């Protein structure tokens, strides 16, 4: 892998969830209304809408169980990293960004789901720097195991370094290869999992799901959790407003809805989190 150097930039995380994008738009409307001198009643209504939206995520963060020291360290290191660099494996250039981090609320949600399902073997498809993997590992028993598929050697090593300072990091094994290749190898070896978490390239979601369901990787009664299934609102906005990833997610969601082998619910958590149970 090579790294193409660009001028380092420090930036605030951009909004990447339907709520975050809505709040950003409302903030602009608030300022525009002040400049245009709308009626007092309309200004009050606009302000109230902005406060209702902008206060939700901070409140969720406030009342949710705090993340562990190891997770906080991983979060901090990810946000401090210069992701303005371009990463290449010699064939494909990948643009990475701090917004790919699962983060506190989703991490605690996944951790809770691991406790609830009593899963002991987890497959993660797409790891980035490892926040979700470490959050789930914290909920596993001592003999529990996570196999994390990550295509990028740089982020895989970044995560490994963070895992190694956590008492739960030894539960995580990282496979550095395209996820489909790793999954096919695991299936050929007879590996099975009670829980899988998909958070990788969006155009690959359907293939990952098919492998889990059709090649015996997911046990009967097992669970699949899928991230970004709202994709900044593109999943439900008119088709002409979707990019390639948005269209892929819309098609994936419909495929799941049409599959009689499962039952599912899409939670409006962060950028959308779908829970799927194999019947």
N, C-alpha and C positions, 0 to 999 in steps of 0.2 A: 504494500500500500504506500502511496505517496501522498504528501500533503502540499497543496498549492497555496503558498502564502499570499495573503491579502492584508491590507492595512487593518489592524485590530480595531474593532469598534465595540463600544459598550452601549447596550440598548436595553430598554425595558421590555419585558415580555409583551408581545402583541396579543390582542384578544383573539382566541381561536375556538371559542365555544359560541353557540347561539346566544346565550345570555351575555357574554362579554362583548360580542359584536353589537347586540341590541343596546347595551349600556353606552358603548362608545357613540352610537348614532344618537341616542337620547341626549348625551352630553352636548353634542353639536347642535341639536335642536334647542336645548336650553339657551345656549349662547346666541343662537340666531334669533330666538324670540326676544331676548333682552335687547339686542341691537335694533330690531325692527319695532320695538315698542308695542307689543301685543297687549290686549286687555289684561287687567289684573287677574281676572278669573282664569283666563287661559294660561297665563304665566304660572299661576299657582298650580293648575292641573298638570302642566308640563313638569314643574319642579317635583311634584309628588310622584309622578311616574318615574322620573330619574332616581329619586331617593329609594323607591320601592325596588327598582332593579339593581342599583349599584350597592345596596346594602346587603343583598342576599349572600353572595360568596364570602365576604368578610365575616358575616354572622355564622355561616356554616363552619368556617375555619375556627371561629372562636369557641363553639360549643361541641366540636368533635374532639375525641381523645387526641392528645398531642402525639406527634410522631416521636419515635425513639431517637436517641442521640445519633445512632448510625444512619438512620434515614435522613435526619436533619443535615448531617455531614455530606451525604450523597447529594442531597438537594442543593446545598451551598456550592459544592464543587462543580456541579453541572451548570449552575447559573453563572459561576465565575469563569468557566471555560470560554475560550474564544471560538465560538462556532461559526464565525464569519469565514473561517478557512474552508477550503473545498477538499473533500476526502475522496481518494480514488484508489481502486484496486487494480488499476491498469487498464480496465475496460469501461467501467462506469464511474462517473463523477457523482458523488452524493452530497447534497446540501443538508447539513444537520443544523438543528436549532434547539434552543433550550425549551421551547414550547412543546417538544416531544416528550418531556418528562410527565409521568402520570400525576405526581404530586400528592399532597397530604390527604385530601378528601377521598380521592379515588383509591389511594393506597390503603387507607383505613377501611374502605368499603370492601376491597378485595381480601384484606386480612380477616374481616368479619365473616365473609363468605367461606373462607377456608375453615374457620372455626365451625361454622354452621354445617357445612357439608362433611366435615371430618375427613377431608381428602388427605391422603398421605403421599400420593404421587401426582405431580403437576407438570404439565408441559406448557412452556411459554414460547409463543411464536412472535419474535420481535422483542428485543430486550432494551435497546438503546443503552442508557447508562445504568439500568438495573433497579430503578426505584420500586417498580411493581414486583419484581422478583424478590427483592429483599423484604418488602412488606409482607408478601405471602409466606416467605420462609420463616418470618417471626411467628406465624400462627401454626406452623407445622410442628409435630412432635419430633423428638430427637432423631427418630429413625425415618422421618419424612424426607422427601427428595424432590427437587425441582430441576428439570432439564430445560435450559433456556437456549433457544435458537437465535443466533445473532449473526448477520452477514458481515458486519463491519469489525475488523480486528481492533481498530482503535477504540471504539466504544466498548467492545468486549473486555479489553484490558483495563479500560477506565472503570468499568463495573467491578471487575475482579479485584482491583486495588481497594475499592470501597467495601466489597464483601469481606475482605480479609481482616478488616478492623472491627467486624461485627461478630458476636458470638454465634450468629445464625448463618454466616456466610458459607460454612462448610456444607450446608444442605443444598447448595446451588452448583450445578455443573453446566458449563457454557459450551455449546457446540458452535464453532465458527465456520459457517458454510451457508449457502442459500437454504432457507428454511425447508423448502420442498425436498431438497436432497437429504437433509438431516432427518426429516420426518419419514421418508421412504426407508432410510437405513434403520431407523428405530422400529418401524413396522416389520421389516424383514427379520429383525432380531427378536420379535415377539413382545416388544415392550408395550405396556398398556398404562393408561392414566385415568384417574377419577375426575380430573379437572384440567381444562385447557384454557389458556388466555391468549387471544389473538390481538396483536397490536403491531402489525407490520405494514408492508406496502398494501394499499387499499385495493389495487387491482388484482392482488393475489388472494383476497379473502375467500372467494368461492372455492379456489383450489385447496386452500388450507382446510376449509370446512369439509370438503369432499374426502380428503385424505383421512381426517379424523373419524368421519362417519363410516367410510366404506372400507378402510384397511384395518379396522379393528383396534386403532390406537385409543379410542375413547371407550371405556367400559360401559356396559348397559346401566342406565340410571346415572351416568356421569354428566358433568356440567361443562358447558363452554361459555366463557365470558368474552365478549367482543367489544373492543374499544372503538370510539370515533364513529358510531353508527348513526349519528346525526350530521356529522361532518360540517360544522359551521352552519347548519340549517339547510345545506344543499340537498339533503335526502328528501325533504318535503317541499322545497321551493320549486317553482316551475322548471321543467327540464332545460329550458334555454339559459337558466342561470347556473347550471352545473358545469364544473370542469370535469376532466377525465376521472378524477378520484370521486367526485360527487356522484357521477353516474354509476361508477362501480359500486359505491355504497348503496345507492338506491336499488340497484339490481340485486345485490347481496341480501338486503333486508326483505325484498319480495321473495327471493328464493327460500329464505328461512320461514317466512309466513306461509309458504305453499308446501312445506315439507311435513308430511303426516307422521314422520318418525320422531318429531320433537314437539315440545311446547316451549314458548318463549315470551319474554316481556322486555320491551325497550324502555330503559330508565332514562329520564332527562338529566342524568348526572354528568356534569362537565360537558364533554362533546358527544354524549350519548354512550351508554353502556348497556349492551344487550345480554340478558341472561337466557341461556338455552339449556333445556334438560332433555337428554336422550331417553326416550320412553323404553 
